[in-house]
């Protein structure tokens, strides 16, 4: 009887001690994260701090591993972690965690369930990817708006939610990446504007989704062509003409940048120093394959400004400009009037033009007459000077001869 009473008292004491002990020792706080082949336990601080944790990892079939995790001093803000590796994918594991406080341990172990992910839990590929050109100014860079729909389903079995989308754009002609890894947040609209593109150029774009596991598969490639832009100015714009002729021929080369499919060239002419307009149609269009144009109706001596520009299906191009003037034709027939001076110097020949097509010939005749008069006057002066000089020489010789004869006669008389 006494022995039974003692056993009852010891049992009550031990029971009360265990209850008090368990009430004093807190249950550990643990979280678990898993990927395809591993699971990580994160142990949070507890008060009082345990000396170690015991973690028992088991699968539905058997116990996989029993691990003792000792508590160590870590930098502030760094949690204590322990990772189980070489696990099977797409499997639910049970982790039983207890905290050790010396000779005592928690009476109620913490049970944590963790599921490893399926190997195919990366996002599926986005669908319905389309490209729509953004209309803008023809002299600015082209732009295209890419739109798509999220993967279906957006969160695969065992996968995680989407975090962002990745876009790449490549030039089909040069194979150069125009956009390399541009990202759009998954919570934002599924669209992206690709700018700074060339006009009338072909590009290819692809999109893929990301989650915490990484990047999914690329979408189907979408190919698009940007809109046409303003063509560049025609190059090597020159003119050829004959003096005195009312016709001229213009030559040019295609623009360096057509920015589209050229359909025609437009030629225009404006007289600068003439009150009369150009007599023929000044605004002319020729085919895009044309490289020259012959135009009649120019006035001799009039200054003209000529413009040339290319056109595609949407825009008029930058203009090339030149200025030119057709000079008068040189005289076809000329009559030479020769005036010879009586001196022994070279003979002077003056040509008098018979071309009286404009007022220039009259001025030429006046100039010729003045020149002839001056030469005749100079010749007359020289002739008179020569005559006077000869007469003076004769009189001087005659006076010397007379003086000599008188001297001889005086000698005879003596």
C-alpha positions in Angstrom: 0.0 0.0 0.0 2.8 2.4 0.9 4.7 1.4 -2.2 1.8 2.1 -4.4 1.3 5.5 -2.8 5.0 6.3 -3.4 4.7 5.3 -7.1 1.6 7.5 -7.5 3.4 10.5 -6.0 6.5 10.0 -8.2 4.3 9.7 -11.3 2.5 12.9 -10.4 5.8 14.7 -9.8 7.3 13.5 -13.1 4.2 14.4 -14.9 4.0 17.9 -13.4 7.7 18.4 -14.1 7.3 17.4 -17.7 4.4 19.7 -18.1 6.3 22.5 -16.6 9.4 21.7 -18.6 7.4 21.6 -21.9 5.7 24.8 -21.0 9.1 26.5 -20.4 10.7 25.2 -23.7 9.2 26.9 -26.9 8.4 25.0 -30.0 11.0 25.7 -32.8 9.9 27.9 -35.7 11.1 26.4 -39.0 10.2 26.9 -42.7 11.0 24.7 -45.6 11.7 25.5 -49.3 12.3 23.1 -52.1 13.3 22.9 -55.8 13.5 20.0 -58.1 16.1 17.8 -56.2 16.7 19.5 -52.8 14.9 21.0 -49.8 16.2 23.7 -47.4 15.2 24.2 -43.8 15.4 27.7 -42.3 15.6 27.9 -38.5 14.5 31.1 -36.9 15.8 32.5 -33.6 14.1 31.2 -30.4 14.3 32.3 -26.8 15.9 30.6 -25.1 18.2 29.5 -27.9 18.6 25.7 -28.3 21.9 24.0 -28.5 20.9 22.0 -31.6 18.1 20.8 -33.7 17.2 17.3 -34.8 15.5 17.0 -38.2 14.1 13.7 -39.4 13.4 13.7 -43.2 11.1 10.9 -44.4 9.3 10.2 -47.7 6.0 8.4 -47.9 7.9 5.1 -48.2 10.7 5.3 -45.6 13.0 7.5 -43.6 15.4 9.3 -45.8 17.8 11.0 -43.4 18.2 11.9 -39.7 20.3 15.0 -39.2 21.5 16.9 -36.2 21.9 20.6 -36.8 24.1 22.4 -34.3 23.3 26.0 -33.5 26.3 28.2 -34.3 26.9 31.9 -33.9 26.0 33.6 -37.3 26.3 37.2 -38.4 23.3 39.4 -37.5 20.4 38.9 -39.9 21.7 35.6 -41.3 19.4 32.7 -40.5 20.5 29.1 -39.7 19.9 26.8 -42.7 20.3 23.2 -43.5 19.8 21.6 -47.0 18.9 18.1 -47.9 20.1 17.1 -51.4 19.6 14.2 -53.9 15.9 14.1 -53.4 13.3 12.9 -55.8 11.4 15.4 -57.8 7.7 15.9 -57.4 7.6 14.2 -54.0 6.1 15.2 -50.7 8.5 14.9 -47.8 7.8 15.1 -44.1 10.3 16.8 -41.8 10.0 16.4 -38.0 12.0 19.0 -36.1 12.8 19.1 -32.4 15.0 21.5 -30.5 17.4 20.3 -27.9 18.0 22.3 -24.7 20.6 20.3 -22.9 19.0 17.3 -21.2 15.5 18.4 -22.2 13.8 18.4 -25.5 10.5 19.6 -26.9 7.6 17.5 -26.0 5.7 18.5 -29.2 8.0 18.1 -32.2 7.3 20.4 -35.2 6.1 18.7 -38.4 6.9 20.4 -41.7 5.7 19.2 -45.1 7.8 20.1 -48.2 7.2 19.2 -51.8 10.0 19.0 -54.4 9.1 20.5 -57.7 8.5 18.8 -61.0 11.4 19.0 -63.4 9.1 20.6 -66.0 8.0 23.5 -63.7 9.7 26.2 -65.6 7.2 28.5 -67.4 5.6 27.5 -70.6 6.3 29.6 -73.7 4.2 32.8 -74.2 1.6 32.5 -76.9 0.0 34.8 -79.5 3.1 37.0 -80.1 2.4 39.7 -82.6 4.1 42.8 -83.9 2.4 46.1 -84.7 4.2 49.0 -86.3 4.0 52.3 -84.5 3.1 55.2 -86.9 5.4 58.1 -86.5 7.3 60.7 -88.5 9.0 59.5 -91.6 12.3 61.3 -90.8 12.5 59.7 -87.3 13.6 56.1 -86.4 11.0 53.4 -86.8 9.3 51.7 -83.9 7.3 48.5 -83.4 5.1 47.3 -80.5 5.3 43.7 -79.5 2.3 42.1 -77.7 1.8 38.6 -76.4 -0.3 36.5 -74.1 0.9 34.7 -71.0 1.8 31.0 -71.1 -1.0 28.6 -70.8 -1.2 27.6 -68.0 0.7 30.5 -66.5 1.7 28.4 -63.5 2.4 24.8 -64.4 1.9 21.9 -61.9 4.4 22.3 -59.1 5.7 25.6 -60.6 5.9 29.1 -59.3 4.2 32.3 -60.4 5.7 34.3 -63.3 8.2 37.1 -62.4 9.1 38.7 -65.7 9.3 38.4 -69.5 12.4 38.6 -71.6 12.5 40.0 -75.2 15.1 39.7 -77.9 15.0 41.3 -81.4 17.4 40.5 -84.2 18.0 42.2 -87.6 17.2 39.5 -90.2 19.7 41.0 -92.8 22.7 41.6 -90.6 21.9 38.9 -87.9 22.7 41.6 -85.3 20.9 41.7 -82.0 19.0 45.0 -81.9 17.4 44.3 -78.5 19.4 41.9 -76.2 17.5 40.7 -73.1 15.0 43.5 -72.4 12.8 42.6 -69.5 9.1 43.4 -68.7 7.6 42.8 -65.2 5.1 40.0 -65.2 2.5 42.2 -63.4 2.8 44.9 -66.2 0.9 44.7 -69.5 2.3 42.1 -71.8 3.6 44.5 -74.4 7.0 46.1 -75.3 7.9 48.9 -77.7 11.0 48.3 -79.8 12.4 51.7 -80.9 15.4 53.0 -82.9 14.8 50.6 -85.8 15.6 51.2 -89.5 12.8 51.9 -91.9 11.6 49.2 -94.2 13.8 46.6 -92.6 12.9 43.0 -91.5 13.3 41.9 -87.9 12.6 38.8 -85.9 11.5 38.8 -82.2 11.0 36.2 -79.5 9.6 36.3 -75.9 10.0 33.9 -72.9 8.7 34.0 -69.4 10.7 33.7 -66.1 9.8 32.4 -62.6 11.9 31.7 -59.6 13.1 28.4 -61.2 14.5 30.4 -64.2 13.6 31.1 -67.8 11.1 29.1 -69.8 11.1 28.2 -73.5 11.2 30.8 -76.2 8.0 31.7 -78.0 7.6 31.1 -81.7 9.6 33.6 -83.7 7.6 36.5 -85.1 8.9 38.3 -88.1 7.9 41.8 -89.0 8.9 44.7 -91.3 9.0 48.3 -90.2 7.2 51.1 -92.1 8.7 53.1 -94.9 10.5 56.3 -94.1 11.6 59.5 -96.0 14.0 58.6 -98.8 17.4 60.2 -98.9 18.4 62.8 -101.4 19.4 61.6 -104.9 23.2 61.6 -105.3 25.5 62.9 -108.1 22.9 65.4 -109.4 24.5 67.1 -112.5 23.5 68.9 -115.7 24.9 68.9 -119.2 24.0 71.4 -122.0 25.3 73.0 -125.2 25.9 76.7 -125.3 23.2 78.6 -127.0 20.9 75.6 -127.0 17.6 75.7 -125.0 17.8 72.1 -124.0 19.7 70.4 -121.0 20.1 66.9 -119.8 20.1 66.0 -116.1 21.8 63.0 -114.5 21.6 61.4 -111.0 22.2 58.3 -108.9 19.7 56.7 -106.4 19.7 57.8 -102.8 22.0 56.0 -100.4 19.0 55.3 -98.1 15.7 54.6 -99.9 13.9 53.7 -96.6 11.3 51.9 -98.7 10.4 50.9 -102.3 11.1 53.8 -104.6 8.2 54.5 -107.0 9.4 57.6 -108.9 11.6 60.7 -109.1 10.1 64.2 -109.3 12.0 67.0 -111.2 11.1 70.7 -110.7 12.6 73.9 -112.1 12.3 77.6 -111.1 13.8 80.6 -113.0 15.6 82.9 -110.6 16.3 86.1 -112.6 13.5 86.1 -115.1 10.0 87.5 -114.8 8.6 84.8 -117.1 7.9 81.3 -115.8 9.3 78.2 -117.2 7.6 77.6 -120.5 7.3 73.8 -120.2 5.8 71.7 -117.4 8.2 72.2 -114.5 7.0 69.4 -112.2 7.8 66.1 -114.0 7.7 62.5 -112.7 9.8 59.7 -114.1 10.1 56.0 -113.2 12.3 54.9 -110.3 14.6 53.1 -112.7 15.3 56.3 -114.6 18.8 57.9 -114.2 18.6 60.9 -116.6 16.1 63.4 -118.0 16.3 65.7 -121.0 14.3 69.0 -120.7 13.8 71.7 -123.4 12.6 75.3 -123.0 15.3 77.1 -121.1 16.1 80.7 -122.0 19.7 81.5 -122.8 21.3 83.6 -120.0 18.6 82.9 -117.4 19.6 81.4 -114.1 17.6 78.4 -113.0 17.3 76.4 -109.8 16.5 72.8 -110.3 15.2 70.3 -107.7 15.1 66.5 -107.7 13.7 64.1 -105.1 12.6 60.5 -104.8 9.2 59.2 -103.7 8.2 55.9 -102.2 4.7 54.6 -101.4 4.3 57.0 -98.5 6.8 59.8 -98.4 8.4 62.4 -100.6 12.2 62.3 -100.1 14.9 64.9 -99.4 15.5 67.2 -102.3 18.8 67.6 -104.3 19.4 71.0 -105.7 21.5 72.6 -108.4 21.7 76.0 -110.1 22.8 76.6 -113.7 22.7 79.1 -116.6 22.9 78.3 -120.3 25.6 80.6 -121.9 25.1 82.2 -125.4 26.5 80.3 -128.3 29.8 81.6 -129.7 29.7 83.3 -133.2 29.4 80.8 -136.0 30.9 83.1 -138.8 33.3 86.0 -138.3 34.6 88.6 -140.8 38.2 89.8 -140.2 39.1 93.4 -140.9 42.9 93.9 -141.2 44.4 97.3 -140.5 48.2 97.4 -141.1 50.3 100.2 -139.6 53.1 101.8 -141.7 55.6 101.1 -139.0 57.7 98.0 -138.9 55.9 96.6 -135.8 53.6 93.6 -135.9 50.3 93.9 -137.9 47.1 94.4 -135.8 44.0 92.4 -136.9 40.6 93.1 -135.5 37.7 90.7 -135.9 34.2 92.1 -136.3 31.3 89.7 -135.5 28.3 89.7 -137.7 26.1 88.0 -135.1 23.3 90.4 -134.2 21.1 88.0 -132.3 21.2 90.2 -129.3 22.4 93.6 -128.1 25.9 92.4 -127.5 26.9 92.6 -131.2 26.2 96.4 -131.3 28.5 97.0 -128.4 31.1 94.9 -130.0 30.9 97.0 -133.3 31.3 100.3 -131.3 34.3 98.9 -129.5 35.8 97.8 -132.8 35.2 101.3 -134.3 36.8 103.0 -131.4 39.8 100.7 -131.6 40.2 101.4 -135.3 40.0 105.1 -134.8 42.6 105.1 -132.1 45.0 103.0 -134.3 44.4 105.3 -137.3 45.1 108.4 -135.2 48.3 106.8 -133.8 49.4 105.8 -137.3 48.7 109.4 -138.6 50.8 110.9 -135.8 53.6 108.5 -136.4 53.5 109.3 -140.2 53.6 113.1 -139.6 56.4 112.7 -137.1 58.4 110.7 -139.7 57.8 113.4 -142.4 58.8 116.2 -140.1 61.9 114.3 -139.0 62.9 113.7 -142.6 62.4 117.4 -143.5 64.5 118.5 -140.6 67.2 116.2 -141.6 67.2 117.5 -145.2 67.4 121.1 -144.0 70.3 120.4 -141.7 72.2 118.6 -144.4 71.6 121.5 -146.9 72.8 124.1 -144.4 76.0 122.2 -143.8 76.7 121.8 -147.5 76.1 125.6 -148.0 78.6 126.5 -145.3 81.2 124.2 -146.7 80.9 125.7 -150.2 81.3 129.3 -148.9 84.5 128.3 -147.0 86.0 126.9 -150.2 85.2 130.0 -152.2 86.9 132.2 -149.6 90.1 130.2 -149.8 90.2 130.7 -153.5 89.9 134.5 -153.3 92.7 134.7 -150.9 
